Amino acid sequence: LPSFEFVAEDLTVSFAVRDLQGHASSWSLPLRAVLPTGARTEPVQLEFKGMFINLNAMRSGRELVVYTRWWFVNSTGLDVRLLQPGGPGPMHPVASFNSKVSILPEIQNGAGDGVAFVGLRSHAPVEVMVPDVGGSVAVGLTPLHPCCLRTETVA
């Protein structure tokens, strides 16, 4: 939001996100668009279909940037879905905000390791450890569909 069009010192901003089907998340709590003391980052949590989306808001001067540290991109060519527990029922697809990108939920297993649940539309999801940045881990979606989950940095 380019706030140079407004008197931004007292401006607050709330936002929601929509998925491809037009379903919207809850509105965020109001964020001050400009803070007097330089750049600052704070967490923002939205509710979407009984699940939570964790985002970050960062300010630098008169700029407010909302982002997520982790997202999932399906580059397999298969109908792979990212799922998460929560809401009514056992597992639910994570909202996608374009044709292949989803926000990766921050889920931990009993040992405290970050995990993701991935699966083909007609098969049970598979729990897979989220590798450290730059790493990858093999994922057997089915015996006929071996894949991998890889993390990369994006500048």
C-alpha positions as CSV (number, residue, x, y, z in Angstrom):
1,L,0.0,0.0,0.0
2,P,1.8,3.2,-1.1
3,S,0.9,5.4,1.9
4,F,2.4,8.6,0.3
5,E,-1.2,9.3,-0.9
6,F,-2.4,9.6,2.7
7,V,-1.5,11.4,5.9
8,A,-0.1,8.1,7.1
9,E,1.1,8.9,10.7
10,D,-2.4,8.0,12.1
11,L,-3.4,5.6,9.4
12,T,-4.3,2.0,10.4
13,V,-4.7,-0.9,7.9
14,S,-6.6,-4.1,8.2
15,F,-6.6,-6.8,5.5
16,A,-7.9,-10.3,4.7
17,V,-6.8,-12.8,2.1
18,R,-8.9,-14.7,-0.4
19,D,-8.3,-18.1,-1.9
20,L,-9.0,-19.1,-5.6
21,Q,-12.6,-19.8,-4.8
22,G,-13.2,-16.4,-3.3
23,H,-13.4,-17.5,0.3
24,A,-12.0,-14.8,2.6
25,S,-10.0,-15.2,5.8
26,S,-10.8,-13.1,8.9
27,W,-9.7,-9.5,9.0
28,S,-6.4,-8.7,10.6
29,L,-6.3,-6.6,13.7
30,P,-5.6,-2.9,12.7
31,L,-1.9,-2.3,12.0
32,R,-0.4,1.2,12.1
33,A,0.9,2.0,8.6
34,V,3.8,4.1,9.9
35,L,5.7,3.9,13.1
36,P,7.9,6.8,14.2
37,T,11.0,4.6,15.0
38,G,12.2,2.9,11.7
39,A,11.6,-0.6,10.5
40,R,9.6,-3.0,12.7
41,T,8.2,-6.5,12.2
42,E,5.3,-8.0,14.0
43,P,3.3,-11.2,13.6
44,V,-0.2,-11.2,12.1
45,Q,-2.6,-14.1,12.5
46,L,-5.6,-14.7,10.3
47,E,-8.3,-17.4,10.7
48,F,-9.3,-19.3,7.5
49,K,-11.9,-22.1,7.7
50,G,-11.0,-22.9,11.3
51,M,-7.2,-22.9,10.6
52,F,-4.7,-20.1,11.3
53,I,-2.5,-18.4,8.7
54,N,0.6,-16.8,10.2
55,L,2.0,-13.8,8.4
56,N,4.4,-11.0,9.2
57,A,4.0,-7.2,8.8
58,M,7.1,-5.2,8.3
59,R,7.4,-1.4,8.2
60,S,10.2,0.7,6.8
61,G,9.5,4.4,6.7
62,R,6.2,4.8,4.9
63,E,6.1,1.3,3.6
64,L,4.1,-1.6,5.0
65,V,4.9,-5.1,3.7
66,V,2.9,-8.2,4.6
67,Y,4.6,-11.5,3.9
68,T,5.1,-15.1,5.0
69,R,8.4,-16.8,5.7
70,W,7.3,-20.2,4.4
71,W,5.1,-21.2,1.4
72,F,4.5,-24.3,-0.6
73,V,4.8,-24.4,-4.4
74,N,3.6,-27.6,-6.2
75,S,6.1,-28.0,-9.1
76,T,5.4,-31.7,-9.6
77,G,2.8,-31.6,-12.4
78,L,0.7,-33.8,-10.2
79,D,-2.4,-32.9,-8.2
80,V,-0.5,-32.6,-5.0
81,R,-2.2,-30.9,-2.1
82,L,-0.9,-29.4,1.1
83,L,-3.1,-30.3,4.0
84,Q,-3.3,-29.5,7.7
85,P,-5.3,-30.7,10.7
86,G,-7.8,-28.4,12.2
87,G,-11.3,-27.2,11.6
88,P,-14.1,-29.8,11.3
89,G,-12.8,-33.3,10.4
90,P,-9.4,-34.8,10.2
91,M,-7.4,-33.0,7.4
92,H,-8.2,-30.0,5.2
93,P,-6.5,-28.5,2.2
94,V,-4.5,-25.4,2.9
95,A,-5.8,-22.4,1.1
96,S,-4.1,-21.6,-2.2
97,F,-3.8,-18.0,-3.3
98,N,-2.9,-18.7,-6.9
99,S,-2.7,-21.8,-9.1
100,K,0.2,-23.4,-7.3
101,V,1.2,-21.4,-4.2
102,S,0.0,-22.1,-0.7
103,I,1.1,-20.7,2.7
104,L,2.9,-23.5,4.5
105,P,1.3,-24.0,8.0
106,E,3.7,-24.1,10.9
107,I,3.0,-27.6,12.2
108,Q,5.2,-29.5,14.6
109,N,5.2,-33.2,15.4
110,G,5.5,-34.6,19.0
111,A,9.3,-34.2,18.8
112,G,9.0,-30.5,17.9
113,D,10.2,-31.0,14.3
114,G,8.5,-29.0,11.6
115,V,6.2,-31.2,9.4
116,A,4.0,-30.9,6.4
117,F,1.1,-33.1,5.2
118,V,1.1,-33.6,1.5
119,G,-1.0,-35.9,-0.7
120,L,-2.6,-36.6,-4.0
121,R,-6.3,-35.7,-4.1
122,S,-7.5,-39.3,-4.1
123,H,-4.9,-40.7,-1.6
124,A,-4.3,-40.3,2.1
125,P,-1.8,-37.6,3.1
126,V,1.8,-38.3,4.1
127,E,3.5,-36.6,7.0
128,V,7.0,-35.4,5.9
129,M,9.6,-33.5,7.8
130,V,10.2,-29.9,6.5
131,P,14.0,-29.9,5.7
132,D,16.4,-27.1,6.7
133,V,16.8,-24.4,4.1
134,G,18.6,-25.7,1.1
135,G,17.8,-29.3,2.0
136,S,15.3,-31.9,0.6
137,V,13.6,-35.0,1.8
138,A,12.1,-37.9,-0.2
139,V,8.3,-38.2,-0.1
140,G,6.5,-41.3,-1.3
141,L,3.1,-40.0,-2.1
142,T,2.2,-43.5,-3.4
143,P,4.3,-46.4,-4.5
144,L,4.0,-45.0,-8.1
145,H,4.5,-41.3,-7.2
146,P,7.9,-40.7,-5.5
147,C,8.6,-37.0,-5.0
148,C,10.7,-34.7,-2.8
149,L,10.0,-31.7,-0.5
150,R,12.8,-29.1,-0.9
151,T,13.4,-25.8,0.8
152,E,15.1,-22.9,-0.9
153,T,15.7,-19.3,-0.1
154,V,14.2,-16.5,-2.1
155,A,15.7,-13.0,-2.1
